[in-house]
Amino acid sequence: MNCDIRIGNGYDVHRLAPGLTLTLGGVTIPHDKGCVAHSDGDVIIHALCDALLGTLALGDIGHHFPDTSDEFKGIDSKILLRRTYDMIQSRGYSLVNADITLLLQAPKIAPYVPQMRSALASVLEVPVECISVKATTTERLGFTGREEGVEAYAAVLLCKD
């Protein structure tokens, strides 16, 4: 394959609080805490959006979807991901693969990873094999280990069509 290749990385973090919904990778996960956020607080998708935007130097998620806008209050982050990917595709690029790492002390998300991969692949219109989602704890260290927050890192590879 002869193509213009671009690499991007993204990061997101949200505070956790009792009584809120926990949505990760487009999947609602039963838990006693959820993300404090203007949108649905899906750190996986937010990191993925930033990684995609970074590949083409298009700024960050806050630039395109500001948390000061009522339009994005409580929005499903899958919509933000679709809009982000539309920007990428309009410039002639497509996703080769995405590799995402979630840092979360609890709950265990292994049972939800296949659903997350499917949800993300569906929004991005790529085979599920192009999406990797991994999770780790921080061995009870830092704010993540104290279950005060959740973090996600994403790396993506794009190819010009």
C-alpha positions as CSV (number, residue, x, y, z in Angstrom):
1,M,0.0,0.0,0.0
2,N,1.4,3.4,-1.0
3,C,-0.1,6.1,1.1
4,D,0.4,9.2,3.1
5,I,0.4,7.9,6.7
6,R,-0.4,10.0,9.8
7,I,-0.1,9.1,13.5
8,G,-1.9,10.8,16.3
9,N,-2.3,10.3,20.1
10,G,-4.9,11.5,22.5
11,Y,-5.5,11.6,26.2
12,D,-8.6,12.3,28.4
13,V,-9.4,12.3,32.1
14,H,-12.6,12.7,34.0
15,R,-13.4,12.9,37.7
16,L,-15.7,10.1,39.0
17,A,-18.6,10.8,41.3
18,P,-21.4,8.7,42.9
19,G,-24.7,8.4,41.2
20,L,-23.6,9.3,37.6
21,T,-23.7,7.0,34.6
22,L,-20.4,5.4,33.5
23,T,-20.1,5.3,29.8
24,L,-16.8,3.9,28.3
25,G,-16.2,3.2,24.6
26,G,-19.8,3.9,23.8
27,V,-21.0,1.3,26.3
28,T,-22.9,2.0,29.6
29,I,-21.2,0.0,32.4
30,P,-23.0,-0.7,35.7
31,H,-21.1,1.0,38.5
32,D,-21.8,3.2,41.5
33,K,-19.8,6.1,40.0
34,G,-19.8,7.8,36.7
35,C,-17.9,10.6,35.0
36,V,-18.4,14.3,35.8
37,A,-18.6,16.0,32.4
38,H,-20.4,18.4,30.2
39,S,-21.1,15.5,27.7
40,D,-21.5,11.9,28.7
41,G,-17.9,11.9,29.9
42,D,-16.7,8.9,27.7
43,V,-13.0,9.2,28.2
44,I,-12.2,6.5,25.6
45,I,-14.1,8.3,22.9
46,H,-12.7,11.7,23.9
47,A,-9.1,10.4,23.8
48,L,-9.9,8.8,20.4
49,C,-11.3,12.1,19.0
50,D,-8.2,14.0,20.2
51,A,-5.9,11.3,18.6
52,L,-7.8,11.6,15.3
53,L,-7.8,15.4,15.3
54,G,-4.1,15.4,16.1
55,T,-3.2,13.3,13.1
56,L,-4.1,16.2,10.8
57,A,-3.3,19.1,13.2
58,L,-7.0,20.0,13.5
59,G,-6.8,21.1,17.2
60,D,-8.5,19.2,20.0
61,I,-11.9,18.1,21.0
62,G,-12.5,21.2,23.1
63,H,-11.9,23.4,20.1
64,H,-14.5,21.6,18.0
65,F,-17.0,20.7,20.7
66,P,-16.6,23.2,23.6
67,D,-17.9,22.4,27.0
68,T,-19.4,25.9,27.1
69,S,-21.9,25.1,24.4
70,D,-25.4,23.9,25.3
71,E,-25.4,22.0,22.0
72,F,-23.0,19.4,23.6
73,K,-24.5,19.3,27.1
74,G,-25.1,15.6,27.8
75,I,-24.4,14.6,24.2
76,D,-23.6,10.9,23.4
77,S,-19.9,10.9,22.6
78,K,-20.4,8.5,19.7
79,I,-21.9,11.6,17.9
80,L,-18.8,13.5,18.6
81,L,-16.7,10.6,17.3
82,R,-18.7,10.4,14.1
83,R,-18.4,14.2,13.5
84,T,-14.7,14.0,14.2
85,Y,-14.2,11.1,11.8
86,D,-16.3,13.0,9.1
87,M,-13.6,15.8,9.4
88,I,-10.9,13.2,8.8
89,Q,-12.6,11.5,5.9
90,S,-13.4,14.9,4.2
91,R,-9.7,15.4,4.0
92,G,-9.2,12.0,2.2
93,Y,-8.0,9.9,5.2
94,S,-9.3,6.7,6.7
95,L,-8.5,4.8,9.9
96,V,-6.0,2.0,9.7
97,N,-6.2,1.2,13.4
98,A,-6.7,2.6,16.9
99,D,-5.1,1.4,20.1
100,I,-6.7,2.6,23.3
101,T,-5.6,2.1,26.9
102,L,-8.0,2.8,29.8
103,L,-6.8,3.4,33.3
104,L,-9.5,2.5,35.8
105,Q,-9.3,0.9,39.2
106,A,-12.9,-0.3,39.2
107,P,-15.0,-1.8,37.8
108,K,-13.3,-4.5,35.8
109,I,-14.2,-3.8,32.2
110,A,-12.9,-7.0,30.5
111,P,-16.5,-8.3,30.0
112,Y,-17.4,-5.1,28.1
113,V,-14.3,-4.8,25.8
114,P,-15.9,-6.7,22.9
115,Q,-19.0,-4.4,23.1
116,M,-16.7,-1.3,23.2
117,R,-14.7,-2.5,20.2
118,S,-17.9,-3.2,18.3
119,A,-19.4,0.2,19.2
120,L,-16.3,2.1,18.1
121,A,-15.8,0.1,14.9
122,S,-19.5,0.7,14.0
123,V,-19.2,4.4,14.4
124,L,-15.9,4.5,12.5
125,E,-17.1,2.0,9.8
126,V,-14.1,-0.2,10.1
127,P,-13.7,-3.9,11.0
128,V,-13.6,-4.6,14.7
129,E,-10.1,-6.0,14.2
130,C,-8.9,-2.4,13.6
131,I,-9.9,-1.3,17.2
132,S,-8.0,-2.3,20.3
133,V,-9.2,-1.6,23.8
134,K,-7.1,-2.5,26.8
135,A,-7.5,-1.7,30.5
136,T,-5.2,-1.5,33.5
137,T,-5.4,-0.4,37.0
138,T,-2.8,1.8,38.6
139,E,-2.3,-0.6,41.5
140,R,-4.2,1.8,43.8
141,L,-1.7,4.6,43.1
142,G,-2.7,8.2,42.3
143,F,-6.2,9.6,41.7
144,T,-7.1,6.7,39.4
145,G,-6.0,4.2,42.0
146,R,-8.1,6.0,44.7
147,E,-11.1,5.7,42.3
148,E,-11.4,9.5,42.0
149,G,-11.0,9.5,38.2
150,V,-10.6,7.6,35.0
151,E,-8.0,8.1,32.2
152,A,-7.7,7.0,28.6
153,Y,-4.9,7.1,26.0
154,A,-5.5,6.6,22.3
155,A,-3.1,6.2,19.4
156,V,-4.3,6.1,15.8
157,L,-2.9,5.5,12.4
158,L,-4.5,7.1,9.3
159,C,-3.8,6.5,5.7
160,K,-4.7,8.9,2.8
161,D,-7.0,7.1,0.4
